[in-house]
C-alpha cells in the first residue's frame, strides 16, 4: 500500500487508504502536547502560589518525558502500536486527570502534584515517532516519504503554536486545571483513534521477530552507530532554539517591549519554519540527506549570527524568521536519515532518539542562555547560539568522513539512499 506517482505531491499522501484519518487522529493526540505544558504550569502556580515550585514541577515532568522517550518507543517497536500505545495513553491520561483534580483548587499538596507530574511524564505516548514510523512503513517512494515527514513537522509546529491559544481560551471561563483535563482527553481520544486505524493496525512489530531470531543486541548497537549524525545535528538545532526563546525575551525587555512583542517574534520563527518545511518537502533534492543536513544546520547558525546584529524588534523578527526557515528542513532531514538507517524493528526508536536530542538540546540551550544573559552582550549571545548549530554541522561532516571498522548497510543508508523494501515486507493489503 503505497503511493508513488511520477512527481508525488502532498495531496498524494492523503489519497492512500486511511491516511487522512490516521494523520488527523495522531495530530489530535499531539495537540495535547501543545496544551499540557502551559496548562500544567498555570495550574501548579495557582495551586501552590509559587513560580519556583511550578518551574521545578515542569522540569521534572519534562525530564521524565524526554529522557524516557526511547524506552517507550522500544515498547512500540517490540509489541506494536496497539498493544503498547493504548495502555500508555490510558495511564498518561489518567495521571493528567488526577493531576487536574488534585490541583483544581489552591492549597494542593506539593509532593502529590510533583509525583503525579513525574509519573505522567514517564508515560507520555510517543505519538510523533510512531506516526513517522508508520509513514516509513507504508510509504515506499522516497520523495513521498520526504513530503510526509515535512508535512508532519509543519503541522506539529502549528499545533505547538495553537496549544497556548487553546489554554488561553479555556482559562477565560474555567480554572487552568480544566486545560490539563482537556489535554488528557485529547491524548486519549487521539491515540485511541490512531491505533484503531487500519493503516496502523496493519503494521506488524518486527522487533519481536528480530529478538526471537537473536539479532536484537546487534541491531541495537548498529542503531547507535548510524544515528550519530542526525542526533548530533538535532541536538545542535535544539540548543540553538532553546537559547533563542530566552534571548528574544531578553531583547524585548531591553527594548521596553512586553510579552506581546515576544509572541510576535517567536511566531515569526514558527512561520519561517513552516514555510521552510513545506518548501523542503516539495523539492526533489538531488543531494542526499547526509549532504544536506550539515548545510541546513550551518545555515541556521549563520542566520542566528545575523540575528545578533539586529538593532530593533522588527529586524530581529526578520532575522529569526530567516533562521526558522532552516529549522523544519534540518529536523525533517534528521528524521529521514534516522529512518533510512534504522535496522528492522527499530524505526520508532530511531525517531525517538532524534526527538529526544532536540528536546534535550533545547532544555540545555535555555539554561545556557540564562547563564550568559547579563554576562555577555545580547548580540554575542545570539552568536553563541548560532555557533552551537554550526558546531553540530561540522561534527556531522567530520563523522561522515571518518570511516568506522565494520560499517554496515545501515551506515550507507544514513548517507541518503533509502533501502529498497518489497511490498511483502510492508503493510499487507
C-alpha positions, 0 to 999 in steps of 0.5 A, a space after each residue: 500500500 503505497 503511493 508513488 506517482 511520477 512527481 508525488 505531491 502532498 495531496 498524494 499522501 492523503 489519497 492512500 487508504 486511511 491516511 487522512 484519518 490516521 494523520 488527523 487522529 495522531 495530530 489530535 493526540 499531539 495537540 495535547 502536547 501543545 496544551 499540557 505544558 502551559 496548562 500544567 504550569 498555570 495550574 501548579 502556580 495557582 495551586 501552590 502560589 509559587 513560580 519556583 515550585 511550578 518551574 521545578 514541577 515542569 522540569 521534572 515532568 519534562 525530564 521524565 518525558 524526554 529522557 524516557 522517550 526511547 524506552 517507550 518507543 522500544 515498547 512500540 517497536 517490540 509489541 506494536 502500536 496497539 498493544 503498547 500505545 493504548 495502555 500508555 495513553 490510558 495511564 498518561 491520561 489518567 495521571 493528567 486527570 488526577 493531576 487536574 483534580 488534585 490541583 483544581 483548587 489552591 492549597 494542593 499538596 506539593 509532593 502529590 502534584 510533583 509525583 503525579 507530574 513525574 509519573 505522567 511524564 514517564 508515560 507520555 505516548 510517543 505519538 510523533 515517532 510512531 506516526 513517522 514510523 508508520 509513514 516509513 512503513 507504508 510509504 515506499 517512494 522516497 520523495 513521498 516519504 520526504 513530503 510526509 515527514 515535512 508535512 508532519 513537522 509543519 503541522 506539529 509546529 502549528 499545533 505547538 503554536 495553537 496549544 497556548 491559544 487553546 489554554 488561553 481560551 479555556 482559562 477565560 471561563 474555567 480554572 487552568 486545571 480544566 486545560 490539563 483535563 482537556 489535554 488528557 482527553 485529547 491524548 486519549 481520544 487521539 491515540 485511541 483513534 490512531 491505533 484503531 486505524 487500519 493503516 496502523 493496525 496493519 503494521 506488524 512489530 518486527 522487533 519481536 521477530 528480530 529478538 526471537 531470531 537473536 539479532 536484537 543486541 546487534 541491531 541495537 548497537 548498529 542503531 547507535 552507530 548510524 544515528 550519530 549524525 542526525 542526533 548530533 545535528 538535532 541536538 545542535 538545532 535544539 540548543 540553538 532554539 532553546 537559547 533563542 526563546 530566552 534571548 528574544 525575551 531578553 531583547 524585548 525587555 531591553 527594548 521596553 517591549 512586553 510579552 506581546 512583542 515576544 509572541 510576535 517574534 517567536 511566531 515569526 520563527 514558527 512561520 519561517 519554519 513552516 514555510 521552510 518545511 513545506 518548501 523542503 518537502 516539495 523539492 526533489 533534492 538531488 543531494 542526499 540527506 547526509 549532504 544536506 543536513 550539515 548545510 541546513 544546520 550551518 545555515 541556521 547558525 549563520 542566520 542566528 549570527 545575523 540575528 545578533 546584529 539586529 538593532 530593533 524588534 522588527 529586524 530581529 523578527 526578520 532575522 529569526 524568521 530567516 533562521 526558522 526557515 532552516 529549522 523544519 528542513 534540518 529536523 525533517 532531514 534528521 528524521 529521514 536519515 534516522 529512518 533510512 538507517 534504522 535496522 528492522 524493528 527499530 524505526 520508532 526508536 530511531 525517531 525517538 532518539 532524534 526527538 529526544 536530542 532536540 528536546 534535550 538540546 533545547 532544555 540545555 540551550 535555555 539554561 545556557 542562555 540564562 547563564 550568559 544573559 547579563 554576562 555577555 552582550 545580547 548580540 554575542 549571545 545570539 552568536 553563541 547560539 548560532 555557533 552551537 548549530 554550526 558546531 553540530 554541522 561540522 561534527 556531522 561532516 567530520 563523522 561522515 568522513 571518518 570511516 568506522 571498522 565494520 560499517 554496515 548497510 545501515 551506515 550507507 543508508 544514513 548517507 541518503 539512499 533509502 533501502 529498497 523494501 518489497 511490498 511483502 515486507 510492508 503493510 499487507 493489503 
